[in-house]
Amino acid sequence: MPKLKTKSSAKKRFKISAKGKVITAQAGKRHGMIKRTNSQIRKLRGTTVMSKQDSKIVKSYMPYSLRG
């Protein structure tokens, strides 16, 4: 069988943790910061763990990720 290709967009946006969870950037920080409160903006810093249902889809995009 030929090798499967990893989706380039997925390998740039997501990371698999040691326990196999998908790490992604927080949503809701691209635009419209004026209408968000300062506490909302503060809470959206950093990264978050993706939901189980969505992470199943993302893992199918990265077939050879070592921790998957």
N, CA, C, O and CB atoms as a CASP TS submission, in Angstrom:
PFRMAT TS
TARGET T0000
AUTHOR 0000-0000-0000
METHOD Language model
MODEL 1
PARENT N/A
ATOM      1  N   MET     1       0.834  -1.192   0.000  1.00  0.00           N
ATOM      2  CA  MET     1       0.000   0.000   0.000  1.00  0.00           C
ATOM      3  C   MET     1       0.877   1.252   0.000  1.00  0.00           C
ATOM      4  O   MET     1       1.929   1.270   0.638  1.00  0.00           O
ATOM      5  CB  MET     1      -0.948   0.000   1.217  1.00  0.00           C
ATOM      6  N   PRO     2       0.450   2.300  -0.711  1.00  0.00           N
ATOM      7  CA  PRO     2       1.206   3.555  -0.668  1.00  0.00           C
ATOM      8  C   PRO     2       1.010   4.254   0.676  1.00  0.00           C
ATOM      9  O   PRO     2       0.036   4.009   1.388  1.00  0.00           O
ATOM     10  CB  PRO     2       0.777   4.487  -1.822  1.00  0.00           C
ATOM     11  N   LYS     3       1.950   5.121   0.997  1.00  0.00           N
ATOM     12  CA  LYS     3       1.855   5.869   2.249  1.00  0.00           C
ATOM     13  C   LYS     3       0.744   6.902   2.148  1.00  0.00           C
ATOM     14  O   LYS     3       0.464   7.429   1.072  1.00  0.00           O
ATOM     15  CB  LYS     3       3.200   6.552   2.587  1.00  0.00           C
ATOM     16  N   LEU     4       0.118   7.181   3.278  1.00  0.00           N
ATOM     17  CA  LEU     4      -0.908   8.219   3.337  1.00  0.00           C
ATOM     18  C   LEU     4      -0.237   9.560   3.579  1.00  0.00           C
ATOM     19  O   LEU     4       0.759   9.647   4.298  1.00  0.00           O
ATOM     20  CB  LEU     4      -1.955   7.916   4.448  1.00  0.00           C
ATOM     21  N   LYS     5      -0.783  10.594   2.981  1.00  0.00           N
ATOM     22  CA  LYS     5      -0.222  11.931   3.191  1.00  0.00           C
ATOM     23  C   LYS     5      -0.891  12.601   4.385  1.00  0.00           C
ATOM     24  O   LYS     5      -2.096  12.476   4.601  1.00  0.00           O
ATOM     25  CB  LYS     5      -0.388  12.800   1.925  1.00  0.00           C
ATOM     26  N   THR     6      -0.079  13.309   5.145  1.00  0.00           N
ATOM     27  CA  THR     6      -0.585  14.131   6.238  1.00  0.00           C
ATOM     28  C   THR     6      -1.113  15.435   5.659  1.00  0.00           C
ATOM     29  O   THR     6      -0.499  16.022   4.768  1.00  0.00           O
ATOM     30  CB  THR     6       0.521  14.400   7.304  1.00  0.00           C
ATOM     31  N   LYS     7      -2.265  15.887   6.175  1.00  0.00           N
ATOM     32  CA  LYS     7      -2.790  17.181   5.725  1.00  0.00           C
ATOM     33  C   LYS     7      -1.879  18.285   6.252  1.00  0.00           C
ATOM     34  O   LYS     7      -1.661  18.393   7.459  1.00  0.00           O
ATOM     35  CB  LYS     7      -4.267  17.397   6.208  1.00  0.00           C
ATOM     36  N   SER     8      -1.350  19.102   5.345  1.00  0.00           N
ATOM     37  CA  SER     8      -0.396  20.146   5.729  1.00  0.00           C
ATOM     38  C   SER     8      -1.019  21.166   6.669  1.00  0.00           C
ATOM     39  O   SER     8      -0.350  21.669   7.571  1.00  0.00           O
ATOM     40  CB  SER     8       0.140  20.848   4.494  1.00  0.00           C
ATOM     41  N   SER     9      -2.288  21.474   6.465  1.00  0.00           N
ATOM     42  CA  SER     9      -2.934  22.460   7.339  1.00  0.00           C
ATOM     43  C   SER     9      -3.050  21.925   8.758  1.00  0.00           C
ATOM     44  O   SER     9      -2.937  22.690   9.716  1.00  0.00           O
ATOM     45  CB  SER     9      -4.328  22.834   6.800  1.00  0.00           C
ATOM     46  N   ALA    10      -3.273  20.629   8.908  1.00  0.00           N
ATOM     47  CA  ALA    10      -3.424  20.040  10.241  1.00  0.00           C
ATOM     48  C   ALA    10      -2.098  20.005  10.992  1.00  0.00           C
ATOM     49  O   ALA    10      -2.062  20.277  12.192  1.00  0.00           O
ATOM     50  CB  ALA    10      -3.995  18.628  10.135  1.00  0.00           C
ATOM     51  N   LYS    11      -1.012  19.676  10.304  1.00  0.00           N
ATOM     52  CA  LYS    11       0.270  19.592  11.014  1.00  0.00           C
ATOM     53  C   LYS    11       0.763  20.968  11.451  1.00  0.00           C
ATOM     54  O   LYS    11       1.562  21.076  12.382  1.00  0.00           O
ATOM     55  CB  LYS    11       1.322  18.921  10.130  1.00  0.00           C
ATOM     56  N   LYS    12       0.287  22.025  10.778  1.00  0.00           N
ATOM     57  CA  LYS    12       0.669  23.377  11.178  1.00  0.00           C
ATOM     58  C   LYS    12      -0.176  23.886  12.347  1.00  0.00           C
ATOM     59  O   LYS    12       0.296  24.704  13.137  1.00  0.00           O
ATOM     60  CB  LYS    12       0.542  24.327   9.995  1.00  0.00           C
ATOM     61  N   ARG    13      -1.413  23.415  12.467  1.00  0.00           N
ATOM     62  CA  ARG    13      -2.344  23.984  13.441  1.00  0.00           C
ATOM     63  C   ARG    13      -2.491  23.193  14.729  1.00  0.00           C
ATOM     64  O   ARG    13      -2.836  23.763  15.764  1.00  0.00           O
ATOM     65  CB  ARG    13      -3.669  24.120  12.820  1.00  0.00           C
ATOM     66  N   PHE    14      -2.237  21.889  14.687  1.00  0.00           N
ATOM     67  CA  PHE    14      -2.508  21.046  15.841  1.00  0.00           C
ATOM     68  C   PHE    14      -1.271  20.298  16.297  1.00  0.00           C
ATOM     69  O   PHE    14      -0.339  20.070  15.526  1.00  0.00           O
ATOM     70  CB  PHE    14      -3.612  20.068  15.525  1.00  0.00           C
ATOM     71  N   LYS    15      -1.283  19.917  17.579  1.00  0.00           N
ATOM     72  CA  LYS    15      -0.192  19.149  18.149  1.00  0.00           C
ATOM     73  C   LYS    15      -0.817  18.043  18.992  1.00  0.00           C
ATOM     74  O   LYS    15      -1.831  18.269  19.651  1.00  0.00           O
ATOM     75  CB  LYS    15       0.775  20.054  19.000  1.00  0.00           C
ATOM     76  N   ILE    16      -0.232  16.862  18.978  1.00  0.00           N
ATOM     77  CA  ILE    16      -0.741  15.751  19.776  1.00  0.00           C
ATOM     78  C   ILE    16       0.061  15.699  21.082  1.00  0.00           C
ATOM     79  O   ILE    16       1.292  15.716  21.064  1.00  0.00           O
ATOM     80  CB  ILE    16      -0.642  14.387  18.988  1.00  0.00           C
ATOM     81  N   SER    17      -0.647  15.636  22.211  1.00  0.00           N
ATOM     82  CA  SER    17       0.027  15.591  23.504  1.00  0.00           C
ATOM     83  C   SER    17       0.525  14.180  23.780  1.00  0.00           C
ATOM     84  O   SER    17       0.254  13.259  23.009  1.00  0.00           O
ATOM     85  CB  SER    17      -0.916  16.062  24.631  1.00  0.00           C
ATOM     86  N   ALA    18       1.252  14.012  24.878  1.00  0.00           N
ATOM     87  CA  ALA    18       1.797  12.703  25.244  1.00  0.00           C
ATOM     88  C   ALA    18       0.689  11.697  25.544  1.00  0.00           C
ATOM     89  O   ALA    18       0.870  10.496  25.344  1.00  0.00           O
ATOM     90  CB  ALA    18       2.720  12.834  26.454  1.00  0.00           C
ATOM     91  N   LYS    19      -0.443  12.178  26.017  1.00  0.00           N
ATOM     92  CA  LYS    19      -1.575  11.288  26.320  1.00  0.00           C
ATOM     93  C   LYS    19      -2.470  11.067  25.110  1.00  0.00           C
ATOM     94  O   LYS    19      -3.458  10.338  25.195  1.00  0.00           O
ATOM     95  CB  LYS    19      -2.401  11.858  27.465  1.00  0.00           C
ATOM     96  N   GLY    20      -2.126  11.702  23.960  1.00  0.00           N
ATOM     97  CA  GLY    20      -2.903  11.500  22.744  1.00  0.00           C
ATOM     98  C   GLY    20      -4.005  12.511  22.524  1.00  0.00           C
ATOM     99  O   GLY    20      -4.829  12.342  21.626  1.00  0.00           O
ATOM    100  N   LYS    21      -4.035  13.569  23.333  1.00  0.00           N
ATOM    101  CA  LYS    21      -5.050  14.606  23.142  1.00  0.00           C
ATOM    102  C   LYS    21      -4.551  15.614  22.124  1.00  0.00           C
ATOM    103  O   LYS    21      -3.345  15.789  21.948  1.00  0.00           O
ATOM    104  CB  LYS    21      -5.395  15.308  24.482  1.00  0.00           C
ATOM    105  N   VAL    22      -5.487  16.279  21.451  1.00  0.00           N
ATOM    106  CA  VAL    22      -5.124  17.262  20.430  1.00  0.00           C
ATOM    107  C   VAL    22      -5.100  18.646  21.061  1.00  0.00           C
ATOM    108  O   VAL    22      -6.088  19.088  21.647  1.00  0.00           O
ATOM    109  CB  VAL    22      -6.115  17.219  19.230  1.00  0.00           C
ATOM    110  N   ILE    23      -3.962  19.330  20.938  1.00  0.00           N
ATOM    111  CA  ILE    23      -3.782  20.679  21.473  1.00  0.00           C
ATOM    112  C   ILE    23      -3.975  21.665  20.322  1.00  0.00           C
ATOM    113  O   ILE    23      -3.423  21.478  19.238  1.00  0.00           O
ATOM    114  CB  ILE    23      -2.363  20.851  22.143  1.00  0.00           C
ATOM    115  N   THR    24      -4.751  22.703  20.561  1.00  0.00           N
ATOM    116  CA  THR    24      -5.015  23.708  19.527  1.00  0.00           C
ATOM    117  C   THR    24      -5.084  25.096  20.160  1.00  0.00           C
ATOM    118  O   THR    24      -5.210  25.229  21.377  1.00  0.00           O
ATOM    119  CB  THR    24      -6.335  23.390  18.771  1.00  0.00           C
ATOM    120  N   ALA    25      -5.002  26.118  19.328  1.00  0.00           N
ATOM    121  CA  ALA    25      -5.089  27.496  19.814  1.00  0.00           C
ATOM    122  C   ALA    25      -6.521  27.797  20.247  1.00  0.00           C
ATOM    123  O   ALA    25      -7.470  27.180  19.764  1.00  0.00           O
ATOM    124  CB  ALA    25      -4.627  28.498  18.721  1.00  0.00           C
ATOM    125  N   GLN    26      -6.663  28.742  21.153  1.00  0.00           N
ATOM    126  CA  GLN    26      -7.989  29.146  21.610  1.00  0.00           C
ATOM    127  C   GLN    26      -8.745  29.818  20.462  1.00  0.00           C
ATOM    128  O   GLN    26      -8.167  30.581  19.688  1.00  0.00           O
ATOM    129  CB  GLN    26      -7.884  30.101  22.831  1.00  0.00           C
ATOM    130  N   ALA    27     -10.030  29.528  20.364  1.00  0.00           N
ATOM    131  CA  ALA    27     -10.864  30.149  19.350  1.00  0.00           C
ATOM    132  C   ALA    27     -11.358  31.511  19.831  1.00  0.00           C
ATOM    133  O   ALA    27     -11.440  31.757  21.034  1.00  0.00           O
ATOM    134  CB  ALA    27     -12.051  29.240  18.996  1.00  0.00           C
ATOM    135  N   GLY    28     -11.685  32.393  18.887  1.00  0.00           N
ATOM    136  CA  GLY    28     -12.312  33.658  19.230  1.00  0.00           C
ATOM    137  C   GLY    28     -11.368  34.813  19.454  1.00  0.00           C
ATOM    138  O   GLY    28     -11.722  35.771  20.142  1.00  0.00           O
ATOM    139  N   LYS    29     -10.156  34.748  18.884  1.00  0.00           N
ATOM    140  CA  LYS    29      -9.217  35.851  19.079  1.00  0.00           C
ATOM    141  C   LYS    29      -8.700  36.422  17.767  1.00  0.00           C
ATOM    142  O   LYS    29      -7.650  37.066  17.753  1.00  0.00           O
ATOM    143  CB  LYS    29      -8.056  35.392  19.919  1.00  0.00           C
ATOM    144  N   ARG    30      -9.394  36.207  16.686  1.00  0.00           N
ATOM    145  CA  ARG    30      -8.931  36.682  15.388  1.00  0.00           C
ATOM    146  C   ARG    30      -9.285  38.145  15.142  1.00  0.00           C
ATOM    147  O   ARG    30      -8.473  38.913  14.626  1.00  0.00           O
ATOM    148  CB  ARG    30      -9.516  35.826  14.291  1.00  0.00           C
ATOM    149  N   HIS    31     -10.485  38.514  15.509  1.00  0.00           N
ATOM    150  CA  HIS    31     -10.929  39.895  15.269  1.00  0.00           C
ATOM    151  C   HIS    31     -12.043  40.206  16.252  1.00  0.00           C
ATOM    152  O   HIS    31     -12.528  39.318  16.953  1.00  0.00           O
ATOM    153  CB  HIS    31     -11.413  40.102  13.785  1.00  0.00           C
ATOM    154  N   GLY    32     -12.453  41.488  16.300  1.00  0.00           N
ATOM    155  CA  GLY    32     -13.554  41.888  17.181  1.00  0.00           C
ATOM    156  C   GLY    32     -13.169  41.967  18.644  1.00  0.00           C
ATOM    157  O   GLY    32     -13.989  41.684  19.517  1.00  0.00           O
ATOM    158  N   MET    33     -11.909  42.354  18.929  1.00  0.00           N
ATOM    159  CA  MET    33     -11.463  42.424  20.316  1.00  0.00           C
ATOM    160  C   MET    33     -12.131  43.565  21.084  1.00  0.00           C
ATOM    161  O   MET    33     -12.208  43.520  22.312  1.00  0.00           O
ATOM    162  CB  MET    33      -9.957  42.588  20.365  1.00  0.00           C
ATOM    163  N   ILE    34     -12.612  44.580  20.377  1.00  0.00           N
ATOM    164  CA  ILE    34     -13.218  45.736  21.045  1.00  0.00           C
ATOM    165  C   ILE    34     -14.496  45.321  21.782  1.00  0.00           C
ATOM    166  O   ILE    34     -14.767  45.806  22.880  1.00  0.00           O
ATOM    167  CB  ILE    34     -13.529  46.856  20.018  1.00  0.00           C
ATOM    168  N   LYS    35     -15.268  44.435  21.185  1.00  0.00           N
ATOM    169  CA  LYS    35     -16.522  44.035  21.824  1.00  0.00           C
ATOM    170  C   LYS    35     -16.340  43.003  22.931  1.00  0.00           C
ATOM    171  O   LYS    35     -17.293  42.729  23.662  1.00  0.00           O
ATOM    172  CB  LYS    35     -17.458  43.489  20.792  1.00  0.00           C
ATOM    173  N   ARG    36     -15.147  42.420  23.082  1.00  0.00           N
ATOM    174  CA  ARG    36     -14.895  41.445  24.139  1.00  0.00           C
ATOM    175  C   ARG    36     -14.358  42.156  25.385  1.00  0.00           C
ATOM    176  O   ARG    36     -13.662  43.166  25.284  1.00  0.00           O
ATOM    177  CB  ARG    36     -13.896  40.359  23.657  1.00  0.00           C
ATOM    178  N   THR    37     -14.686  41.623  26.537  1.00  0.00           N
ATOM    179  CA  THR    37     -14.182  42.210  27.774  1.00  0.00           C
ATOM    180  C   THR    37     -12.716  41.810  27.957  1.00  0.00           C
ATOM    181  O   THR    37     -12.246  40.843  27.358  1.00  0.00           O
ATOM    182  CB  THR    37     -15.039  41.756  28.997  1.00  0.00           C
ATOM    183  N   ASN    38     -12.005  42.567  28.789  1.00  0.00           N
ATOM    184  CA  ASN    38     -10.599  42.260  29.041  1.00  0.00           C
ATOM    185  C   ASN    38     -10.426  40.888  29.666  1.00  0.00           C
ATOM    186  O   ASN    38      -9.445  40.197  29.391  1.00  0.00           O
ATOM    187  CB  ASN    38      -9.984  43.313  29.939  1.00  0.00           C
ATOM    188  N   SER    39     -11.368  40.492  30.500  1.00  0.00           N
ATOM    189  CA  SER    39     -11.267  39.175  31.134  1.00  0.00           C
ATOM    190  C   SER    39     -11.464  38.064  30.104  1.00  0.00           C
ATOM    191  O   SER    39     -10.827  37.014  30.192  1.00  0.00           O
ATOM    192  CB  SER    39     -12.305  39.039  32.268  1.00  0.00           C
ATOM    193  N   GLN    40     -12.343  38.292  29.130  1.00  0.00           N
ATOM    194  CA  GLN    40     -12.523  37.301  28.062  1.00  0.00           C
ATOM    195  C   GLN    40     -11.233  37.133  27.274  1.00  0.00           C
ATOM    196  O   GLN    40     -10.804  36.011  27.005  1.00  0.00           O
ATOM    197  CB  GLN    40     -13.673  37.713  27.119  1.00  0.00           C
ATOM    198  N   ILE    41     -10.622  38.240  26.907  1.00  0.00           N
ATOM    199  CA  ILE    41      -9.386  38.202  26.122  1.00  0.00           C
ATOM    200  C   ILE    41      -8.287  37.495  26.908  1.00  0.00           C
ATOM    201  O   ILE    41      -7.514  36.724  26.340  1.00  0.00           O
ATOM    202  CB  ILE    41      -8.937  39.632  25.736  1.00  0.00           C
ATOM    203  N   ARG    42      -8.215  37.755  28.212  1.00  0.00           N
ATOM    204  CA  ARG    42      -7.215  37.113  29.064  1.00  0.00           C
ATOM    205  C   ARG    42      -7.414  35.602  29.110  1.00  0.00           C
ATOM    206  O   ARG    42      -6.450  34.839  29.049  1.00  0.00           O
ATOM    207  CB  ARG    42      -7.272  37.691  30.477  1.00  0.00           C
ATOM    208  N   LYS    43      -8.667  35.177  29.219  1.00  0.00           N
ATOM    209  CA  LYS    43      -8.958  33.749  29.319  1.00  0.00           C
ATOM    210  C   LYS    43      -8.684  33.011  28.009  1.00  0.00           C
ATOM    211  O   LYS    43      -8.484  31.797  28.013  1.00  0.00           O
ATOM    212  CB  LYS    43     -10.405  33.542  29.731  1.00  0.00           C
ATOM    213  N   LEU    44      -8.673  33.733  26.892  1.00  0.00           N
ATOM    214  CA  LEU    44      -8.460  33.096  25.588  1.00  0.00           C
ATOM    215  C   LEU    44      -6.989  32.989  25.207  1.00  0.00           C
ATOM    216  O   LEU    44      -6.678  32.614  24.077  1.00  0.00           O
ATOM    217  CB  LEU    44      -9.194  33.862  24.520  1.00  0.00           C
ATOM    218  N   ARG    45      -6.068  33.312  26.129  1.00  0.00           N
ATOM    219  CA  ARG    45      -4.642  33.184  25.837  1.00  0.00           C
ATOM    220  C   ARG    45      -4.248  31.722  25.747  1.00  0.00           C
ATOM    221  O   ARG    45      -4.916  30.840  26.286  1.00  0.00           O
ATOM    222  CB  ARG    45      -3.804  33.893  26.906  1.00  0.00           C
ATOM    223  N   GLY    46      -3.147  31.489  25.050  1.00  0.00           N
ATOM    224  CA  GLY    46      -2.547  30.156  25.061  1.00  0.00           C
ATOM    225  C   GLY    46      -3.294  29.136  24.234  1.00  0.00           C
ATOM    226  O   GLY    46      -3.892  29.451  23.205  1.00  0.00           O
ATOM    227  N   THR    47      -3.245  27.890  24.715  1.00  0.00           N
ATOM    228  CA  THR    47      -3.827  26.783  23.957  1.00  0.00           C
ATOM    229  C   THR    47      -4.887  26.083  24.787  1.00  0.00           C
ATOM    230  O   THR    47      -5.051  26.362  25.975  1.00  0.00           O
ATOM    231  CB  THR    47      -2.740  25.783  23.523  1.00  0.00           C
ATOM    232  N   THR    48      -5.609  25.162  24.143  1.00  0.00           N
ATOM    233  CA  THR    48      -6.656  24.402  24.815  1.00  0.00           C
ATOM    234  C   THR    48      -6.679  22.991  24.247  1.00  0.00           C
ATOM    235  O   THR    48      -6.082  22.720  23.205  1.00  0.00           O
ATOM    236  CB  THR    48      -8.042  25.089  24.652  1.00  0.00           C
ATOM    237  N   VAL    49      -7.369  22.100  24.937  1.00  0.00           N
ATOM    238  CA  VAL    49      -7.511  20.716  24.478  1.00  0.00           C
ATOM    239  C   VAL    49      -8.793  20.620  23.666  1.00  0.00           C
ATOM    240  O   VAL    49      -9.849  21.085  24.094  1.00  0.00           O
ATOM    241  CB  VAL    49      -7.527  19.706  25.682  1.00  0.00           C
ATOM    242  N   MET    50      -8.690  20.014  22.497  1.00  0.00           N
ATOM    243  CA  MET    50      -9.834  19.885  21.601  1.00  0.00           C
ATOM    244  C   MET    50     -10.804  18.821  22.121  1.00  0.00           C
ATOM    245  O   MET    50     -10.394  17.885  22.809  1.00  0.00           O
ATOM    246  CB  MET    50      -9.366  19.534  20.175  1.00  0.00           C
ATOM    247  N   SER    51     -12.078  18.965  21.795  1.00  0.00           N
ATOM    248  CA  SER    51     -13.078  17.992  22.226  1.00  0.00           C
ATOM    249  C   SER    51     -12.800  16.631  21.586  1.00  0.00           C
ATOM    250  O   SER    51     -12.140  16.531  20.551  1.00  0.00           O
ATOM    251  CB  SER    51     -14.501  18.478  21.866  1.00  0.00           C
ATOM    252  N   LYS    52     -13.317  15.602  22.226  1.00  0.00           N
ATOM    253  CA  LYS    52     -13.040  14.227  21.785  1.00  0.00           C
ATOM    254  C   LYS    52     -13.546  13.977  20.363  1.00  0.00           C
ATOM    255  O   LYS    52     -12.874  13.317  19.571  1.00  0.00           O
ATOM    256  CB  LYS    52     -13.684  13.221  22.749  1.00  0.00           C
ATOM    257  N   GLN    53     -14.731  14.503  20.041  1.00  0.00           N
ATOM    258  CA  GLN    53     -15.324  14.282  18.726  1.00  0.00           C
ATOM    259  C   GLN    53     -14.502  14.940  17.627  1.00  0.00           C
ATOM    260  O   GLN    53     -14.257  14.343  16.579  1.00  0.00           O
ATOM    261  CB  GLN    53     -16.753  14.809  18.696  1.00  0.00           C
ATOM    262  N   ASP    54     -14.074  16.195  17.879  1.00  0.00           N
ATOM    263  CA  ASP    54     -13.287  16.914  16.878  1.00  0.00           C
ATOM    264  C   ASP    54     -11.883  16.342  16.758  1.00  0.00           C
ATOM    265  O   ASP    54     -11.313  16.308  15.667  1.00  0.00           O
ATOM    266  CB  ASP    54     -13.216  18.397  17.225  1.00  0.00           C
ATOM    267  N   SER    55     -11.320  15.889  17.884  1.00  0.00           N
ATOM    268  CA  SER    55      -9.960  15.366  17.832  1.00  0.00           C
ATOM    269  C   SER    55      -9.888  14.078  17.025  1.00  0.00           C
ATOM    270  O   SER    55      -8.848  13.773  16.441  1.00  0.00           O
ATOM    271  CB  SER    55      -9.432  15.128  19.237  1.00  0.00           C
ATOM    272  N   LYS    56     -10.969  13.323  16.986  1.00  0.00           N
ATOM    273  CA  LYS    56     -11.005  12.101  16.175  1.00  0.00           C
ATOM    274  C   LYS    56     -10.842  12.444  14.692  1.00  0.00           C
ATOM    275  O   LYS    56     -10.165  11.723  13.960  1.00  0.00           O
ATOM    276  CB  LYS    56     -12.332  11.331  16.408  1.00  0.00           C
ATOM    277  N   ILE    57     -11.460  13.540  14.250  1.00  0.00           N
ATOM    278  CA  ILE    57     -11.352  13.991  12.864  1.00  0.00           C
ATOM    279  C   ILE    57      -9.936  14.463  12.575  1.00  0.00           C
ATOM    280  O   ILE    57      -9.362  14.126  11.540  1.00  0.00           O
ATOM    281  CB  ILE    57     -12.361  15.117  12.574  1.00  0.00           C
ATOM    282  N   VAL    58      -9.366  15.256  13.505  1.00  0.00           N
ATOM    283  CA  VAL    58      -8.025  15.807  13.309  1.00  0.00           C
ATOM    284  C   VAL    58      -6.987  14.685  13.251  1.00  0.00           C
ATOM    285  O   VAL    58      -6.057  14.743  12.447  1.00  0.00           O
ATOM    286  CB  VAL    58      -7.678  16.800  14.438  1.00  0.00           C
ATOM    287  N   LYS    59      -7.138  13.676  14.092  1.00  0.00           N
ATOM    288  CA  LYS    59      -6.187  12.563  14.097  1.00  0.00           C
ATOM    289  C   LYS    59      -6.218  11.789  12.786  1.00  0.00           C
ATOM    290  O   LYS    59      -5.209  11.210  12.385  1.00  0.00           O
ATOM    291  CB  LYS    59      -6.483  11.622  15.256  1.00  0.00           C
ATOM    292  N   SER    60      -7.377  11.776  12.111  1.00  0.00           N
ATOM    293  CA  SER    60      -7.449  11.093  10.808  1.00  0.00           C
ATOM    294  C   SER    60      -6.668  11.862   9.748  1.00  0.00           C
ATOM    295  O   SER    60      -6.252  11.286   8.743  1.00  0.00           O
ATOM    296  CB  SER    60      -8.919  10.927  10.364  1.00  0.00           C
ATOM    297  N   TYR    61      -6.466  13.168   9.968  1.00  0.00           N
ATOM    298  CA  TYR    61      -5.671  13.973   9.039  1.00  0.00           C
ATOM    299  C   TYR    61      -4.177  13.736   9.211  1.00  0.00           C
ATOM    300  O   TYR    61      -3.394  14.006   8.300  1.00  0.00           O
ATOM    301  CB  TYR    61      -5.979  15.447   9.229  1.00  0.00           C
ATOM    302  N   MET    62      -3.777  13.226  10.389  1.00  0.00           N
ATOM    303  CA  MET    62      -2.359  13.013  10.686  1.00  0.00           C
ATOM    304  C   MET    62      -2.123  11.536  10.986  1.00  0.00           C
ATOM    305  O   MET    62      -1.993  11.162  12.151  1.00  0.00           O
ATOM    306  CB  MET    62      -1.900  13.897  11.884  1.00  0.00           C
ATOM    307  N   PRO    63      -2.065  10.698   9.966  1.00  0.00           N
ATOM    308  CA  PRO    63      -2.035   9.263  10.190  1.00  0.00           C
ATOM    309  C   PRO    63      -0.766   8.758  10.864  1.00  0.00           C
ATOM    310  O   PRO    63      -0.806   7.723  11.531  1.00  0.00           O
ATOM    311  CB  PRO    63      -2.206   8.568   8.901  1.00  0.00           C
ATOM    312  N   TYR    64       0.350   9.446  10.714  1.00  0.00           N
ATOM    313  CA  TYR    64       1.617   8.935  11.241  1.00  0.00           C
ATOM    314  C   TYR    64       2.135   9.740  12.437  1.00  0.00           C
ATOM    315  O   TYR    64       3.320   9.678  12.765  1.00  0.00           O
ATOM    316  CB  TYR    64       2.661   8.932  10.145  1.00  0.00           C
ATOM    317  N   SER    65       1.245  10.491  13.082  1.00  0.00           N
ATOM    318  CA  SER    65       1.694  11.204  14.272  1.00  0.00           C
ATOM    319  C   SER    65       2.068  10.167  15.318  1.00  0.00           C
ATOM    320  O   SER    65       1.310   9.229  15.564  1.00  0.00           O
ATOM    321  CB  SER    65       0.593  12.184  14.809  1.00  0.00           C
ATOM    322  N   LEU    66       3.215  10.328  15.927  1.00  0.00           N
ATOM    323  CA  LEU    66       3.760   9.300  16.813  1.00  0.00           C
ATOM    324  C   LEU    66       2.857   9.014  17.991  1.00  0.00           C
ATOM    325  O   LEU    66       2.710   7.863  18.401  1.00  0.00           O
ATOM    326  CB  LEU    66       5.116   9.711  17.312  1.00  0.00           C
ATOM    327  N   ARG    67       2.238  10.075  18.552  1.00  0.00           N
ATOM    328  CA  ARG    67       1.362   9.876  19.690  1.00  0.00           C
ATOM    329  C   ARG    67      -0.057  10.101  19.227  1.00  0.00           C
ATOM    330  O   ARG    67      -0.581  11.203  19.390  1.00  0.00           O
ATOM    331  CB  ARG    67       1.727  10.818  20.866  1.00  0.00           C
ATOM    332  N   GLY    68      -0.687   9.115  18.664  1.00  0.00           N
ATOM    333  CA  GLY    68      -2.014   9.323  18.143  1.00  0.00           C
ATOM    334  C   GLY    68      -2.899   8.227  18.331  1.00  0.00           C
ATOM    335  O   GLY    68      -4.059   8.294  17.925  1.00  0.00           O
TER
END
